[in-house]
């Protein structure tokens, strides 16, 4: 669901799609595999219930929102609501999942932004871009082969770091821009899903922000540093040229 719709949007309006929220579709129940695969800008799908594997596969600018059924008696943050390989190969767009997803969350994600309340094994595997916020526990082998993008994990129990595959990533303290981003994403998550966990974290933000761990690929960090250096050099060159032309 969402793929043929998105292809029609692209045929008529181009790769840029439509303005945010132009087409909004709300479902209630259980969705099959690959809902909103290759979803484009302007298309937003909300599922009140649960979704199967490959939700948001190849997402290309659209938005997917998944939350429990309004009559569900369970606590969302303690239960699986989405299958495996959510956001597989996504290039852009947003995914908000109130609950836990299965294995290989954001595998090969190259540009989408996602919020989830827990993951299975191999989260952010082979990720090359985008950003993921995990408001809960993860499985083992997190960040295996992760060469780009950034993950922020709320480590309330202090058990996250041993589960990370550190071959290509390192841990960093969150700076103010990171904190602003994470808080903003949680605020969106709450707005879209009415997340109880998101609300609790925001209510105690001064203390809860200290529980987040930033997972940063070492090569990506090096590349960003080189880009900043080049940008600074370009600025200096431009200033010198401006001074020379005045002289």
Secondary structure by P-SEA (a helix, b strand, c coil): caaaaaaaaaacccccccccccbbbbbcccccccccccccccbbbbbcccccccccccccbbbbbbbccccccccccccccccccccccccbbbbbbcbbbcccccccccbbbbccccccccccccccbbbbbbcccccccccccccbbbbbbbccccccccccccccbbbbcccaaaaaaaaaaaaaaaaccccaaaaaaaaacccccccbbbbbcaaaaaaaaaaaaaaaaaaaaaaaaaaaaac
